[in-house]
Amino acid sequence: MTKADIIENVYEKVGGFSKKEAAEIVETVFDTLKETLEKGEKIKISGFGNFVVRDKNARVGRNPQTGEEITISARRVLTFKPSQVLKNVLNT
Amino acid sequence: MEREKSGAEAHVMTKSDLIDRIAEKLKLPRGKAEEVVNMVFESMENSLKQGERIEIRGFGSFEIRNYKAYEGRNPRTGNPVEVQPKRLPFFKVGKELKERVNNGRTTADGAPAADAPPSTPGNGPTTT
């Protein structure tokens, strides 16, 4: 499934929008999610899951190919934690 | 269950906040914005239910991972428990969003991260 399929669903099932409008709204949904996460905010979508931004400290890692030690710099990463509802849906 | 690491927390956007933002940005009736947002997540849920992969360019991808049964332990009592096989969604952040989130570290709170990595890929833990 791609964004185009989601747009198609919105167009067909929500109704009241042209395809172009449906596309614009779906784009805005993902743009808004990205803007919010970029600011370091957490997003909770009930029934689906939480997108959480986490700060990671610098640490020493290894190049798996050469075994050489390298410093992995501090960074901010995004993780997704599925909701219990979604987990249940996937396992029934 | 929630373990927040330092820093990026405080603000939370809920689905309801997201709906408000969409309605505001696009001057849509809130009810319509709500229908659309619900349809977006419902579409993704249905897709995952069918075991399908989802790819949203610039955002990330979701796929179903199958886990085998294993013998786990109740962390409180230490008693062995049988964990059933399960299917869980796995999210992999897209390149654009990954970089934006990491760069937001330096801009969001104004605290310059002296060691902020240039957003070049390849110096981090390699993900598939």
Backbone of each chain as ProteinMPNN parsed JSONL, in Angstrom:
{"seq_chain_A": "MTKADIIENVYEKVGGFSKKEAAEIVETVFDTLKETLEKGEKIKISGFGNFVVRDKNARVGRNPQTGEEITISARRVLTFKPSQVLKNVLNT", "coords_chain_A": {"N_chain_A": [[0.84, -1.196, 0.0], [0.487, 2.209, -0.811], [0.818, 5.801, -0.559], [-0.848, 6.699, -2.546], [-2.859, 4.755, -2.636], [-4.1, 5.182, -0.213], [-5.109, 7.718, -0.615], [-6.921, 7.147, -2.638], [-8.747, 5.56, -1.196], [-9.729, 7.485, 0.592], [-10.909, 9.237, -1.189], [-12.901, 7.579, -2.338], [-14.329, 6.496, -0.141], [-14.812, 8.424, 1.857], [-15.898, 10.642, 0.596], [-17.292, 13.61, -1.018], [-15.098, 14.992, -1.807], [-12.904, 15.98, -4.463], [-10.572, 14.041, -6.433], [-8.176, 15.364, -6.442], [-8.441, 17.052, -4.256], [-8.665, 15.163, -2.22], [-6.116, 14.097, -2.348], [-4.622, 16.295, -1.594], [-5.423, 16.652, 1.049], [-4.607, 14.262, 2.293], [-1.86, 14.451, 1.914], [-1.404, 16.642, 3.539], [-2.0, 15.559, 6.011], [0.16, 13.737, 6.414], [2.291, 15.542, 6.191], [1.819, 17.138, 8.406], [2.172, 15.313, 10.477], [4.902, 14.835, 10.154], [6.014, 17.409, 10.601], [5.376, 17.738, 13.261], [6.753, 15.658, 14.562], [9.307, 16.383, 13.921], [9.654, 18.555, 15.541], [10.09, 17.286, 17.848], [7.998, 16.341, 19.236], [5.695, 13.973, 20.618], [3.47, 11.606, 19.11], [0.25, 10.424, 19.503], [-1.851, 8.043, 18.381], [-4.86, 6.903, 18.908], [-5.807, 3.522, 19.053], [-4.137, 2.867, 17.017], [-1.278, 3.518, 17.317], [1.74, 4.803, 18.919], [3.973, 7.377, 18.011], [7.183, 7.994, 18.828], [9.709, 10.2, 19.761], [13.082, 9.881, 20.43], [15.984, 10.65, 22.345], [19.248, 9.719, 21.769], [22.233, 8.826, 23.33], [25.706, 9.414, 22.525], [27.706, 6.665, 21.473], [30.001, 3.9, 21.506], [30.536, 2.014, 18.705], [30.798, -0.603, 16.278], [32.183, -1.172, 13.143], [30.569, -3.462, 11.321], [31.631, -4.858, 9.239], [34.433, -4.574, 9.167], [35.184, -4.65, 11.795], [36.254, -2.597, 13.041], [36.493, -0.038, 15.496], [34.107, 2.5, 16.031], [32.842, 5.779, 16.719], [29.565, 6.318, 17.474], [27.598, 8.945, 16.895], [25.731, 11.172, 19.093], [22.237, 11.216, 18.764], [18.921, 11.857, 17.5], [16.147, 9.865, 17.387], [13.355, 8.2, 15.777], [10.719, 6.218, 16.967], [8.235, 3.663, 16.657], [5.459, 2.576, 18.421], [3.26, 0.074, 18.446], [-0.267, 0.11, 19.143], [-2.107, -1.67, 21.692], [-4.566, -2.407, 20.752], [-4.199, -2.483, 17.961], [-2.306, -4.528, 17.839], [-3.853, -6.642, 18.752], [-5.757, -6.803, 16.725], [-4.196, -7.686, 14.632], [-3.64, -10.21, 15.378], [-5.816, -11.82, 15.493]], "CA_chain_A": [[0.0, 0.0, 0.0], [1.228, 3.468, -0.87], [-0.018, 6.972, -0.287], [-1.871, 6.765, -3.604], [-3.975, 3.877, -2.244], [-4.804, 5.84, 0.882], [-5.85, 8.809, -1.256], [-8.03, 6.486, -3.326], [-9.722, 5.198, -0.162], [-10.357, 8.704, 1.095], [-11.754, 9.716, -2.285], [-14.061, 6.705, -2.532], [-15.133, 6.158, 1.04], [-15.245, 9.582, 2.65], [-16.82, 11.372, -0.264], [-17.35, 15.059, -0.904], [-13.847, 15.595, -2.278], [-12.353, 15.527, -5.741], [-9.337, 13.281, -6.213], [-7.125, 16.327, -6.16], [-8.624, 17.491, -2.87], [-8.325, 14.031, -1.352], [-4.653, 14.012, -2.347], [-4.098, 17.425, -0.824], [-5.676, 16.437, 2.476], [-3.749, 13.174, 2.779], [-0.512, 15.029, 1.998], [-1.372, 17.516, 4.714], [-1.94, 14.696, 7.201], [1.535, 13.263, 6.618], [3.151, 16.707, 6.445], [1.602, 17.571, 9.796], [2.85, 14.326, 11.332], [6.348, 15.058, 10.049], [6.349, 18.672, 11.289], [5.235, 17.537, 14.711], [7.857, 14.804, 15.025], [10.528, 17.171, 13.761], [9.753, 19.408, 16.731], [10.399, 16.448, 19.002], [6.769, 15.971, 19.942], [5.207, 12.605, 20.499], [2.133, 11.537, 18.518], [-0.518, 9.266, 19.965], [-3.05, 7.795, 17.579], [-5.524, 5.828, 19.641], [-6.201, 2.399, 18.214], [-3.095, 2.566, 16.034], [-0.009, 3.432, 18.03], [2.421, 6.043, 19.268], [5.264, 7.7, 17.411], [7.928, 8.606, 19.916], [11.048, 10.68, 19.438], [13.98, 9.594, 21.552], [17.368, 11.099, 22.236], [20.232, 8.669, 22.035], [23.588, 9.314, 23.616], [26.782, 8.885, 21.689], [28.232, 5.402, 21.995], [31.011, 3.296, 20.644], [30.048, 0.854, 17.961], [31.788, -1.276, 15.467], [31.863, -1.446, 11.761], [30.398, -4.918, 11.305], [32.428, -5.468, 8.173], [35.866, -4.574, 9.452], [35.438, -4.825, 13.218], [36.876, -1.357, 13.492], [35.677, 0.723, 16.441], [33.729, 3.835, 15.593], [31.941, 6.46, 17.645], [28.266, 6.65, 16.913], [27.3, 10.23, 17.526], [24.422, 11.345, 19.725], [21.247, 11.493, 17.732], [17.513, 11.763, 17.876], [15.531, 8.875, 16.497], [11.911, 8.027, 15.873], [10.276, 4.83, 17.087], [6.792, 3.463, 16.626], [5.006, 1.532, 19.326], [1.882, -0.225, 18.066], [-1.198, 0.04, 20.271], [-2.586, -3.015, 22.007], [-5.705, -2.654, 19.855], [-3.662, -2.9, 16.661], [-1.69, -5.853, 18.009], [-4.929, -7.628, 18.83], [-6.356, -6.925, 15.39], [-3.285, -8.441, 13.769], [-3.451, -11.576, 15.87], [-7.089, -12.538, 15.642]], "C_chain_A": [[0.868, 1.236, 0.0], [0.263, 4.607, -0.551], [-1.143, 7.09, -1.316], [-3.088, 5.908, -3.253], [-4.792, 4.503, -1.119], [-5.675, 6.965, 0.318], [-7.098, 8.259, -1.946], [-9.14, 6.113, -2.332], [-10.468, 6.413, 0.365], [-11.343, 9.227, 0.052], [-13.036, 8.889, -2.39], [-14.954, 6.595, -1.304], [-15.573, 7.344, 1.883], [-16.233, 10.421, 1.842], [-16.803, 12.869, -0.032], [-16.089, 15.761, -1.372], [-13.53, 15.11, -3.682], [-11.096, 14.721, -5.424], [-8.201, 14.21, -5.812], [-7.217, 16.793, -4.703], [-8.248, 16.383, -1.888], [-6.806, 13.916, -1.228], [-4.056, 15.098, -1.463], [-4.275, 17.187, 0.685], [-4.749, 15.355, 3.032], [-2.295, 13.661, 2.892], [-0.384, 15.874, 3.265], [-1.305, 16.694, 6.0], [-0.492, 14.255, 7.445], [2.503, 14.424, 6.863], [3.035, 17.15, 7.901], [2.269, 16.599, 10.766], [4.352, 14.586, 11.33], [6.773, 16.33, 10.781], [6.356, 18.484, 12.807], [6.401, 16.727, 15.263], [9.182, 15.542, 14.935], [10.747, 18.075, 14.97], [10.048, 18.605, 17.994], [9.169, 16.053, 19.789], [6.403, 14.522, 19.664], [3.815, 12.634, 19.861], [1.442, 10.257, 18.974], [-1.767, 9.132, 19.118], [-3.767, 6.62, 18.23], [-5.995, 4.752, 18.675], [-5.142, 2.023, 17.192], [-1.731, 2.437, 16.712], [0.573, 4.801, 18.309], [3.734, 6.175, 18.501], [6.036, 8.498, 18.451], [9.33, 8.977, 19.457], [11.933, 10.471, 20.658], [15.374, 10.147, 21.282], [18.295, 9.967, 22.624], [21.577, 9.312, 22.321], [24.588, 8.737, 22.629], [27.265, 7.575, 22.298], [29.261, 4.862, 21.022], [30.413, 2.069, 19.977], [31.172, 0.262, 17.149], [31.298, -1.351, 14.037], [31.755, -2.959, 11.626], [31.253, -5.615, 10.236], [33.895, -5.629, 8.57], [36.18, -4.811, 10.932], [36.054, -3.604, 13.854], [35.935, -0.599, 14.435], [35.348, 2.103, 15.897], [32.822, 4.465, 16.637], [30.655, 6.768, 16.905], [27.788, 7.888, 17.653], [25.922, 10.23, 18.18], [23.427, 11.704, 18.636], [19.845, 11.379, 18.29], [16.841, 10.831, 16.869], [14.028, 8.761, 16.754], [11.584, 6.542, 16.022], [8.758, 4.794, 17.066], [6.439, 2.323, 17.558], [3.546, 1.242, 18.995], [0.983, -0.301, 19.297], [-1.637, -1.402, 20.485], [-3.742, -3.392, 21.08], [-5.202, -3.155, 18.493], [-3.029, -4.286, 16.754], [-2.758, -6.934, 18.047], [-5.552, -7.88, 17.46], [-5.495, -7.816, 14.495], [-3.169, -9.909, 14.181], [-4.759, -12.321, 16.115], [-7.581, -13.015, 14.289]], "O_chain_A": [[1.864, 1.31, 0.72], [-0.927, 4.402, -0.311], [-2.249, 7.525, -0.995], [-4.222, 6.292, -3.54], [-6.015, 4.371, -1.076], [-6.824, 7.139, 0.723], [-8.184, 8.831, -1.849], [-10.322, 6.327, -2.601], [-11.683, 6.375, 0.56], [-12.468, 9.608, 0.378], [-14.128, 9.443, -2.516], [-16.18, 6.601, -1.412], [-16.602, 7.276, 2.555], [-17.269, 10.85, 2.351], [-16.359, 13.343, 1.013], [-16.013, 16.989, -1.339], [-13.844, 13.978, -4.047], [-10.617, 14.719, -4.29], [-7.378, 13.883, -4.957], [-6.206, 16.913, -4.011], [-7.604, 16.626, -0.868], [-6.278, 13.669, -0.143], [-3.123, 14.862, -0.696], [-3.386, 17.485, 1.483], [-4.175, 15.514, 4.11], [-1.593, 13.325, 3.845], [0.626, 15.817, 3.966], [-0.638, 17.081, 6.96], [0.019, 14.387, 8.558], [3.433, 14.296, 7.658], [4.029, 17.492, 8.541], [2.863, 17.017, 11.76], [4.996, 14.56, 12.379], [7.774, 16.332, 11.497], [7.217, 18.999, 13.52], [6.968, 17.065, 16.302], [10.069, 15.351, 15.767], [11.883, 18.327, 15.372], [10.232, 19.169, 19.072], [9.274, 15.494, 20.881], [6.75, 13.944, 18.634], [3.065, 13.592, 20.056], [1.983, 9.158, 18.846], [-2.637, 10.002, 19.135], [-3.329, 5.476, 18.114], [-6.519, 5.053, 17.603], [-5.237, 0.969, 16.563], [-1.112, 1.373, 16.682], [-0.022, 5.826, 17.978], [4.496, 5.218, 18.363], [5.587, 9.553, 18.898], [10.039, 8.175, 18.849], [11.573, 10.842, 21.775], [15.872, 10.117, 20.157], [18.139, 9.342, 23.674], [21.997, 10.236, 21.624], [24.346, 7.713, 21.99], [27.23, 7.406, 23.517], [29.371, 5.308, 19.88], [29.852, 1.198, 20.641], [32.344, 0.598, 17.324], [30.114, -1.571, 13.782], [32.747, -3.667, 11.799], [31.55, -6.805, 10.334], [34.51, -6.671, 8.341], [37.314, -5.137, 11.281], [36.338, -3.58, 15.051], [34.729, -0.53, 14.197], [36.218, 2.792, 15.364], [32.114, 3.76, 17.357], [30.661, 7.399, 15.848], [27.601, 7.877, 18.869], [25.066, 9.404, 17.866], [23.76, 12.422, 17.694], [19.621, 10.877, 19.391], [16.965, 11.005, 15.657], [13.516, 9.169, 17.797], [12.113, 5.709, 15.287], [8.09, 5.768, 17.413], [7.034, 1.247, 17.501], [2.681, 2.082, 19.242], [1.42, -0.726, 20.366], [-1.55, -2.238, 19.585], [-3.878, -4.548, 20.677], [-5.721, -4.13, 17.95], [-3.194, -5.114, 15.858], [-2.599, -8.003, 17.457], [-5.835, -9.02, 17.089], [-6.013, -8.601, 13.701], [-2.665, -10.74, 13.426], [-4.803, -13.313, 16.843], [-8.637, -13.64, 14.201]]}, "seq_chain_B": "MEREKSGAEAHVMTKSDLIDRIAEKLKLPRGKAEEVVNMVFESMENSLKQGERIEIRGFGSFEIRNYKAYEGRNPRTGNPVEVQPKRLPFFKVGKELKERVNNGRTTADGAPAADAPPSTPGNGPTTT", "coords_chain_B": {"N_chain_B": [[4.674, 1.449, 31.408], [5.745, 3.312, 29.725], [8.782, 4.572, 28.8], [10.52, 7.33, 28.885], [13.197, 8.831, 27.308], [15.676, 11.262, 28.097], [14.944, 14.712, 27.386], [13.279, 15.112, 24.486], [10.159, 15.268, 25.083], [7.448, 16.187, 26.752], [5.508, 17.738, 24.92], [2.621, 16.422, 23.424], [0.951, 15.131, 20.668], [-2.301, 14.272, 19.988], [-4.646, 12.104, 18.276], [-6.927, 13.585, 18.025], [-5.934, 16.209, 18.24], [-4.488, 16.269, 15.922], [-6.51, 16.111, 14.019], [-7.763, 18.574, 14.501], [-5.711, 20.268, 13.659], [-5.555, 19.691, 10.923], [-8.089, 20.453, 10.044], [-7.961, 23.143, 10.543], [-5.745, 24.012, 9.001], [-6.608, 23.444, 6.388], [-9.024, 24.605, 6.228], [-11.361, 23.075, 6.666], [-14.504, 21.541, 7.54], [-14.623, 20.33, 10.85], [-15.654, 17.766, 11.234], [-15.353, 16.564, 8.74], [-12.598, 16.555, 8.454], [-12.021, 14.823, 10.473], [-13.177, 12.439, 9.538], [-11.492, 11.945, 7.379], [-8.927, 11.663, 8.562], [-9.4, 9.46, 10.182], [-9.928, 7.6, 8.17], [-7.44, 7.421, 6.928], [-5.826, 6.125, 8.855], [-7.334, 3.84, 9.265], [-7.194, 2.659, 6.749], [-4.511, 1.981, 6.675], [-4.383, 0.215, 8.787], [-6.05, -1.853, 7.839], [-4.59, -2.708, 5.69], [-2.262, -3.685, 6.905], [-3.427, -5.732, 8.33], [-3.969, -7.523, 6.358], [-1.503, -8.404, 5.948], [0.026, -6.896, 4.351], [2.55, -4.72, 3.083], [3.294, -1.323, 3.86], [4.099, 1.654, 2.277], [5.084, 4.854, 2.701], [6.257, 7.419, 1.107], [8.966, 9.419, 2.168], [8.06, 9.455, 4.682], [7.866, 6.861, 5.991], [7.966, 3.239, 6.346], [5.795, 0.461, 6.907], [5.753, -2.837, 8.053], [4.719, -6.261, 8.426], [5.91, -8.315, 10.899], [6.66, -11.627, 11.627], [6.607, -13.484, 14.541], [7.992, -16.219, 16.192], [6.773, -18.773, 18.456], [7.915, -18.724, 21.806], [9.709, -19.508, 24.82], [9.149, -17.473, 27.399], [9.653, -15.313, 30.246], [7.904, -14.446, 33.172], [8.448, -11.302, 34.195], [8.177, -10.407, 36.771], [7.855, -12.569, 38.541], [9.573, -14.436, 37.595], [8.805, -16.817, 36.657], [8.572, -19.309, 34.127], [6.903, -18.637, 31.053], [4.773, -19.509, 28.37], [5.105, -18.059, 25.278], [2.979, -17.162, 22.766], [3.032, -17.618, 19.149], [3.269, -14.644, 17.184], [2.095, -11.768, 15.33], [3.543, -8.754, 14.523], [3.484, -5.235, 13.885], [6.06, -3.489, 12.209], [7.852, -0.557, 12.142], [9.684, 1.373, 9.92], [11.563, 4.175, 9.793], [11.466, 6.707, 7.3], [13.932, 8.113, 5.027], [13.902, 10.96, 4.694], [12.324, 11.864, 6.876], [13.745, 10.785, 8.988], [16.098, 12.248, 8.911], [15.072, 14.816, 9.32], [13.99, 14.602, 11.905], [16.275, 14.12, 13.404], [17.75, 16.43, 12.872], [16.097, 18.251, 14.035], [16.717, 18.119, 16.628], [18.707, 19.94, 17.115], [17.562, 22.332, 16.492], [15.066, 22.62, 17.662], [14.998, 23.189, 20.475], [16.898, 25.048, 20.68], [19.255, 24.431, 21.9], [22.455, 23.978, 21.12], [23.684, 21.126, 19.689], [26.708, 20.037, 20.126], [27.987, 17.927, 19.022], [26.457, 17.316, 16.89], [25.669, 15.285, 14.248], [26.633, 15.604, 10.853], [24.078, 15.477, 8.46], [24.661, 13.095, 7.028], [24.235, 9.964, 5.681], [25.322, 6.708, 6.686], [27.276, 6.802, 8.61], [26.196, 5.795, 10.785], [24.476, 3.271, 12.752], [23.856, 0.768, 10.57], [20.875, 0.402, 8.916], [18.536, -1.868, 7.558]], "CA_chain_B": [[5.242, 0.967, 30.15], [6.408, 4.386, 28.997], [10.094, 4.995, 29.254], [10.97, 8.462, 28.09], [14.571, 9.234, 27.541], [15.795, 12.699, 28.336], [14.681, 15.629, 26.289], [12.089, 15.244, 23.67], [8.851, 14.766, 25.465], [6.583, 17.331, 27.061], [4.331, 17.913, 24.086], [2.051, 15.244, 22.801], [-0.158, 15.374, 19.755], [-3.214, 13.131, 19.909], [-5.372, 12.065, 16.997], [-7.848, 14.71, 18.061], [-5.15, 17.414, 17.913], [-4.143, 16.166, 14.502], [-7.744, 16.469, 13.294], [-7.897, 20.033, 14.632], [-4.692, 20.925, 12.82], [-5.913, 19.512, 9.513], [-9.277, 21.269, 9.807], [-7.504, 24.527, 10.576], [-4.871, 24.285, 7.854], [-7.294, 23.355, 5.097], [-10.348, 25.22, 6.389], [-12.363, 22.024, 6.474], [-15.304, 21.285, 8.737], [-13.899, 19.373, 11.679], [-16.197, 16.421, 10.996], [-14.75, 16.031, 7.516], [-11.19, 16.286, 8.753], [-12.019, 13.63, 11.31], [-13.426, 11.283, 8.666], [-10.298, 11.669, 6.566], [-7.846, 11.148, 9.409], [-9.761, 8.083, 10.546], [-9.775, 6.742, 6.994], [-6.005, 7.203, 6.695], [-5.307, 5.087, 9.758], [-8.089, 2.618, 9.009], [-6.619, 2.067, 5.534], [-3.22, 1.37, 7.02], [-4.671, -0.946, 9.629], [-6.555, -2.938, 6.989], [-3.492, -3.191, 4.874], [-1.413, -4.511, 7.776], [-4.198, -6.919, 8.677], [-3.797, -8.469, 5.245], [-0.09, -8.764, 5.861], [0.612, -6.081, 3.294], [3.513, -3.702, 3.474], [2.86, 0.048, 3.552], [5.235, 2.534, 2.08], [4.728, 6.259, 2.541], [7.55, 8.028, 0.8], [9.309, 10.595, 2.966], [7.627, 9.24, 6.061], [8.427, 5.582, 6.43], [7.239, 2.059, 5.891], [5.345, -0.484, 7.929], [5.587, -4.204, 7.578], [4.368, -7.208, 9.461], [6.938, -9.308, 11.209], [6.122, -12.805, 12.301], [7.463, -13.965, 15.626], [7.701, -17.596, 16.588], [6.515, -19.014, 19.875], [9.138, -18.951, 22.581], [9.462, -19.546, 26.255], [9.588, -16.256, 28.066], [9.527, -15.352, 31.697], [7.208, -13.37, 33.856], [9.557, -10.544, 34.783], [7.969, -10.185, 38.197], [8.03, -13.785, 39.332], [10.629, -15.277, 37.052], [8.246, -18.081, 36.179], [8.53, -19.43, 32.667], [5.587, -18.597, 30.417], [4.843, -19.809, 26.952], [4.655, -16.929, 24.475], [2.414, -17.658, 21.512], [3.522, -16.925, 17.947], [2.475, -13.428, 16.965], [2.433, -10.872, 14.22], [3.638, -7.377, 15.009], [3.898, -4.282, 12.863], [7.378, -2.91, 12.41], [7.949, 0.709, 11.408], [11.03, 1.846, 9.613], [11.446, 5.593, 9.441], [12.007, 7.058, 5.983], [15.152, 8.913, 5.043], [13.625, 12.382, 4.913], [11.851, 12.093, 8.247], [14.854, 10.44, 9.872], [16.999, 13.406, 8.957], [14.379, 15.959, 9.926], [13.882, 14.373, 13.35], [17.601, 14.282, 13.998], [18.13, 17.836, 12.788], [15.235, 18.976, 14.96], [17.414, 18.065, 17.905], [19.515, 21.14, 17.294], [16.809, 23.555, 16.267], [13.816, 22.716, 18.417], [15.115, 23.845, 21.776], [17.972, 26.028, 20.606], [20.483, 23.939, 22.506], [23.261, 23.438, 20.037], [24.334, 19.854, 19.973], [28.055, 20.23, 19.604], [28.388, 16.757, 18.262], [25.422, 16.99, 15.912], [26.291, 14.711, 13.066], [26.114, 16.108, 9.596], [23.071, 14.482, 8.109], [25.088, 12.163, 5.99], [23.999, 8.585, 6.105], [26.471, 5.836, 6.519], [28.15, 6.754, 9.778], [25.419, 5.296, 11.902], [24.189, 1.849, 12.659], [23.209, 0.597, 9.283], [19.603, -0.302, 8.968], [18.281, -2.528, 6.282]], "C_chain_B": [[6.065, 2.049, 29.439], [7.764, 4.7, 29.601], [10.524, 6.136, 28.354], [12.44, 8.679, 28.372], [14.58, 10.747, 27.632], [15.339, 13.511, 27.137], [13.298, 15.523, 25.725], [10.829, 14.601, 24.212], [7.916, 15.951, 25.596], [5.352, 17.377, 26.178], [3.905, 16.602, 23.447], [0.954, 15.687, 21.855], [-1.026, 14.118, 19.712], [-3.898, 13.142, 18.541], [-6.321, 13.255, 16.902], [-7.147, 16.033, 17.734], [-4.808, 17.441, 16.43], [-5.334, 16.588, 13.647], [-7.962, 17.982, 13.334], [-6.944, 20.767, 13.691], [-5.059, 20.859, 11.34], [-7.103, 20.413, 9.158], [-8.876, 22.746, 9.674], [-6.695, 24.877, 9.323], [-5.642, 24.361, 6.545], [-8.684, 23.983, 5.123], [-11.458, 24.221, 6.054], [-13.253, 21.969, 7.711], [-14.617, 20.191, 9.548], [-14.347, 17.939, 11.421], [-15.585, 15.757, 9.771], [-13.288, 15.664, 7.756], [-11.088, 15.0, 9.574], [-12.229, 12.364, 10.468], [-12.178, 10.912, 7.871], [-9.19, 11.052, 7.415], [-8.153, 9.705, 9.823], [-9.572, 7.129, 9.372], [-8.299, 6.439, 6.699], [-5.509, 6.053, 7.583], [-6.048, 3.76, 9.586], [-7.538, 1.899, 7.769], [-5.322, 1.336, 5.86], [-3.434, 0.114, 7.861], [-5.152, -2.14, 8.789], [-5.455, -3.563, 6.15], [-2.577, -4.116, 5.693], [-2.116, -5.819, 8.14], [-4.057, -7.989, 7.591], [-2.332, -8.855, 5.053], [0.657, -7.963, 4.819], [1.58, -5.063, 3.865], [2.97, -2.336, 3.084], [4.098, 0.888, 3.347], [4.77, 3.954, 1.798], [6.029, 7.013, 2.322], [7.783, 9.296, 1.619], [8.919, 10.441, 4.433], [8.227, 7.952, 6.613], [7.617, 4.423, 5.9], [6.87, 1.186, 7.083], [5.333, -1.859, 7.305], [5.266, -5.103, 8.754], [5.532, -8.159, 9.674], [6.304, -10.435, 12.001], [7.107, -13.294, 13.346], [7.029, -15.364, 16.015], [7.369, -17.682, 18.075], [7.86, -19.174, 20.59], [8.776, -19.019, 24.054], [10.041, -18.298, 26.898], [9.463, -16.416, 29.561], [8.685, -14.196, 32.181], [8.27, -12.565, 34.592], [9.392, -10.345, 36.297], [8.314, -11.437, 39.013], [9.181, -14.658, 38.843], [10.117, -16.611, 36.543], [8.25, -18.141, 34.646], [7.083, -19.338, 32.162], [5.764, -18.869, 28.929], [4.296, -18.61, 26.171], [4.22, -17.463, 23.115], [3.065, -16.963, 20.312], [2.66, -15.689, 17.699], [2.968, -12.641, 15.768], [2.452, -9.457, 14.766], [4.029, -6.451, 13.868], [5.259, -3.707, 13.223], [7.461, -1.663, 11.538], [9.402, 1.053, 11.155], [10.905, 3.28, 9.12], [12.111, 5.858, 8.085], [13.173, 8.025, 6.093], [14.881, 10.384, 5.373], [13.241, 12.655, 6.373], [12.954, 11.809, 9.264], [15.79, 11.633, 10.038], [16.341, 14.601, 9.621], [14.279, 15.812, 11.437], [15.233, 14.622, 14.016], [18.057, 15.738, 13.961], [17.31, 18.684, 13.747], [15.831, 19.042, 16.345], [18.166, 19.357, 18.173], [18.678, 22.4, 17.198], [15.629, 23.719, 17.214], [13.956, 23.479, 19.722], [16.288, 24.825, 21.811], [19.274, 25.577, 21.23], [21.354, 23.324, 21.425], [23.907, 22.133, 20.452], [25.693, 19.901, 19.305], [28.463, 19.097, 18.676], [27.334, 16.365, 17.228], [26.056, 16.459, 14.647], [25.779, 15.418, 11.826], [25.142, 15.057, 9.08], [23.485, 13.646, 6.907], [24.834, 10.76, 6.5], [25.294, 7.81, 6.056], [27.389, 5.816, 7.72], [27.425, 6.187, 10.991], [25.258, 3.804, 11.817], [23.399, 1.647, 11.369], [21.911, -0.167, 9.461], [19.333, -0.864, 7.588], [17.452, -1.666, 5.348]], "O_chain_B": [[6.963, 1.744, 28.655], [7.868, 5.051, 30.776], [10.854, 5.924, 27.187], [12.872, 8.707, 29.524], [13.607, 11.416, 27.283], [15.355, 13.028, 26.005], [12.295, 15.8, 26.383], [10.484, 13.486, 23.82], [7.638, 16.637, 24.613], [4.252, 17.082, 26.645], [4.723, 15.799, 22.998], [0.123, 16.525, 22.206], [-0.532, 13.026, 19.429], [-3.739, 14.08, 17.759], [-6.492, 13.85, 15.838], [-7.705, 16.877, 17.033], [-4.837, 18.486, 15.78], [-5.183, 17.328, 12.675], [-8.303, 18.594, 12.322], [-7.31, 21.738, 13.028], [-4.899, 21.831, 10.601], [-7.119, 21.051, 8.106], [-9.378, 23.478, 8.822], [-6.93, 25.899, 8.678], [-5.378, 25.217, 5.7], [-9.428, 23.897, 4.147], [-12.361, 24.502, 5.266], [-12.812, 22.31, 8.809], [-14.09, 19.233, 8.982], [-13.532, 17.016, 11.392], [-15.33, 14.552, 9.76], [-12.81, 14.616, 7.324], [-10.175, 14.197, 9.381], [-11.549, 11.356, 10.659], [-11.849, 9.737, 7.709], [-8.59, 10.046, 7.035], [-7.273, 8.844, 9.812], [-9.118, 5.998, 9.544], [-7.958, 5.336, 6.274], [-4.853, 5.127, 7.106], [-5.462, 2.689, 9.742], [-7.434, 0.673, 7.753], [-5.073, 0.228, 5.385], [-2.765, -0.903, 7.677], [-4.723, -3.276, 8.995], [-5.409, -4.775, 5.938], [-2.176, -5.184, 5.23], [-1.485, -6.871, 8.244], [-4.029, -9.187, 7.871], [-1.981, -9.551, 4.101], [1.78, -8.301, 4.445], [1.429, -4.608, 4.999], [2.263, -2.209, 2.084], [5.035, 0.841, 4.144], [4.136, 4.218, 0.777], [6.805, 7.216, 3.256], [6.894, 10.139, 1.741], [9.378, 11.184, 5.301], [8.993, 7.965, 7.577], [6.695, 4.603, 5.104], [7.542, 1.181, 8.115], [4.941, -2.019, 6.149], [5.505, -4.76, 9.912], [6.065, -8.732, 8.723], [5.516, -10.211, 12.92], [8.289, -13.49, 13.065], [5.838, -15.647, 16.148], [7.658, -16.764, 18.844], [8.817, -19.702, 20.023], [7.681, -18.636, 24.467], [11.255, -18.097, 26.935], [9.204, -17.504, 30.074], [8.759, -13.091, 31.643], [8.92, -13.076, 35.504], [10.375, -10.137, 37.008], [8.981, -11.356, 40.044], [9.695, -15.504, 39.575], [10.888, -17.439, 36.057], [7.969, -17.152, 33.969], [6.165, -19.89, 32.769], [6.772, -18.504, 28.324], [3.156, -18.197, 26.381], [4.985, -18.122, 22.412], [3.586, -15.855, 20.439], [1.46, -15.697, 17.975], [4.082, -12.821, 15.275], [1.492, -9.013, 15.395], [4.806, -6.827, 12.991], [5.563, -3.47, 14.392], [7.174, -1.711, 10.342], [10.236, 1.025, 12.061], [10.213, 3.551, 8.139], [13.168, 5.31, 7.773], [13.371, 8.669, 7.123], [15.549, 10.974, 6.222], [13.774, 13.564, 7.01], [13.079, 12.505, 10.271], [16.211, 11.974, 11.143], [16.977, 15.316, 10.395], [14.463, 16.783, 12.171], [15.312, 15.26, 15.066], [18.677, 16.223, 14.908], [17.778, 19.721, 14.219], [15.491, 19.918, 17.14], [18.254, 19.813, 19.313], [19.044, 23.431, 17.763], [15.239, 24.843, 17.53], [13.122, 24.327, 20.04], [16.621, 25.364, 22.867], [20.291, 26.259, 21.108], [21.027, 22.271, 20.878], [24.601, 22.068, 21.467], [25.81, 19.818, 18.082], [29.178, 19.287, 17.693], [27.315, 15.232, 16.748], [26.896, 17.126, 14.043], [24.607, 15.791, 11.763], [25.376, 13.861, 9.256], [22.759, 13.517, 5.921], [25.186, 10.424, 7.63], [26.26, 8.246, 5.43], [28.208, 4.906, 7.849], [27.983, 6.113, 12.086], [25.817, 3.147, 10.938], [22.386, 2.307, 11.137], [21.867, -1.234, 10.074], [19.853, -0.375, 6.585], [17.151, -2.082, 4.229]]}, "name": "protein", "num_of_chains": 2, "seq": "MTKADIIENVYEKVGGFSKKEAAEIVETVFDTLKETLEKGEKIKISGFGNFVVRDKNARVGRNPQTGEEITISARRVLTFKPSQVLKNVLNTMEREKSGAEAHVMTKSDLIDRIAEKLKLPRGKAEEVVNMVFESMENSLKQGERIEIRGFGSFEIRNYKAYEGRNPRTGNPVEVQPKRLPFFKVGKELKERVNNGRTTADGAPAADAPPSTPGNGPTTT"}
